[in-house]
């Protein structure tokens, strides 16, 4: 019997789900993404309270507030709230970014209304019990010690401190330092919450198999009833983080006896509103360091065997962004690996091949439907873009633009990115710093 194989045809164009838009009586925007079959509803509440609003001697207070809002309220103790969440299968979490606070809520469709009631209670009337705040402060201090012990985390922290001016909030950890977190009290949390955690300018994003009218009604009776008690107390600023003029150098964080060296190399990059469009930058990330076959790993991992893997990425921010290449290499080849890495990045200015371009286009375009297949991922992308002042039509737009990319466009975008490198190496400086100096790639400073 002869079997005729079906023709393989290109996939149809894909678009990010379109939201249904509403506005609550307290002014908060509502974006509803109906996703049939997604019976666990993912809700994100975006509150644009910028990190610049934190007192500098209490940096990290926004993170502590986000972690303790569900640790007791005026209506329920921490234990009672925990029981209510567990009994109803509701998950609540919160965190902060440079652009605001995000409350994450997961619940089955049938428990959606109850989940909103609990989330609204935590937002409106957190108790900030002294014992609970103290516990989370201690946990954060422990995290900081772990971050200092992790070579990758230590490299990222030192890189930000080197890259940005000391006045820039981005130069310091989002969740605070040992000195600032250790000083945070319950009163500090209450004061920050009163001034900055408010519905003004906020949005609620709901993704799942939901009834639109019922969702709006539930939102209106819960979070829509939340009002700012003292909006005039807000002191949110939006200063521009600036690159330090002296950041084009190499900082070697000394770890005596380390058998590996963590590399963190980067420069200034674009934001999502860059002239010419965002499409080339995810493609560049993939072509340079987005897979084992990309240029960095093809040389340092597959050819040389110096690393388990290094990755490159563009990280857009509200204004500007950064390009970063990061990963660990064998300690005994630190200088050679660093030189080879910069050679790959700088050599890319000569251009990209048709095969590299097509591979990046196919990966970004053809995997998009799977990447955005679940309610939580849809909600996460929507809230991330909302805090950046964009809608999810941005995703559809740049995915369409990706299909038209050419090697020439990739080369043009990469050459526009190339600038002086800020480098942090975490490893045994006594063994390898002199070899790095000998490369002549820039001033090398050793720190403990």
Phi, psi and omega in degrees: 000133180267128179251123179271121180286139178290151176289140175269117183247154179300146179295154178289152177303142182243144179231146175296142180307143178273133180276155168265128190255138176215171174223130180281165183295339178269007175096352181287138176282149177235128175239117181248125178250097179290120181233093181305136179090350179265089189274353169261114184277131177254122180240137176233130178249115184258123180238113187282065177260104188286148178299335179298344179279352178288142169299135186297330180275003176229030179301135188107349182295326178297320178293318179295321176300315182296330182275342186248359180297333179260014179260050180107139178228183177294339184258334184219148173284170178301318181294319180295319178296315180302320179294319179296317178297314183292317183298325184261006177064038183252133176250129178229135175212165179208154178200174181234151172234180178298338187257354179158184179256141179234126173258127181253132185225125178238130180201152172294157183304322181290340180254011186301314181298317179295322179298318179295321179301315181291319180296318180295320178300316180294326180284322187276322191223048178295144184274331185050055178303136185302319181294319180291318178298316179300321179296317180288328173298315180296322178297318180294321177298322177294319177301318181299319178297320178294321179297322179291331180280337180274125181298319181295315179294319180297321179295317181295319180294314181293324179297313179299319180294327180280321188287318185262156175295154179300334180283342182283131179298329181293346180283350185236153185303139180305318184265016172091170182250176178304316184291316185282321180292320182298340182267354187286135179239172175301320180296323177297319179296316180297320181292318179294317179300315182298324185274330193235338181266098188208160184283345185305123179076005183274175181212152174241128181243127182234127179230132179155184178275085188233159173269120187302313182296319180293322178297314181298318180296316178296319179295320183294322183279347181249270185291337177292340178274358179281129180233151175286125179281329183212069183301331183292347180283348184294139179230029181297132176241164178226062181288156179275129174284132186248142174287138178290130181302335181262019187279351181282066184211181183242125176249124180252111177275116189282125173230088184306134177085357181294133181269352176235160173236125176275129179250137177220104188236130182201173178208178181293139178232183183270165166263181185290347180263017185303143177302134181093351176096157185278342191307320184295335192284318172299326178292321176296318178303317181291316184292325183275318185203037184256000181198165178301338179269357180288168192301316184295308181289329178301326179271303189285331180260301188288319182275308187270330183072031183269346186214155170281343179156140175232149182233150175240147181202147169265132180241098181286145174239181181298324172231125183061197181183195177221156168249133184225137168243129186213149176161175182250151178229166174301137183300323185288351178239029182304304185296315181297317180297317179298316179295319178294320179300310179296327177297319177295313183294315181286326179293338179294346176298340179285346175123175182236155182273167175298320181295318178298318181293315181295321179297317179294317179300314182295316181297310184294314185285317187279340178267351183303314180302324179284324180296327183251038187272345186242157184298320183294322180290320177300314180295319180298316180294320181296318182287325178298315180289325178300315180293341176268004179080021183235162175255171183285352170297341175302319181296312179301317182296312184287331176294325175293320180292328179302321183298337182263005182295148177233161174304324180295319180292320178297315179297319178297316181293323181290319179296328177290336181277322187306130177205195179291144184268136167258125187234135169235128175243132178243111182182200182277098184292324181297332180272329194234346184297320181296322178294324177292319177301320184295343178291337181072027183271356180144172178300136178246123177245129179260130177233157179286000000 
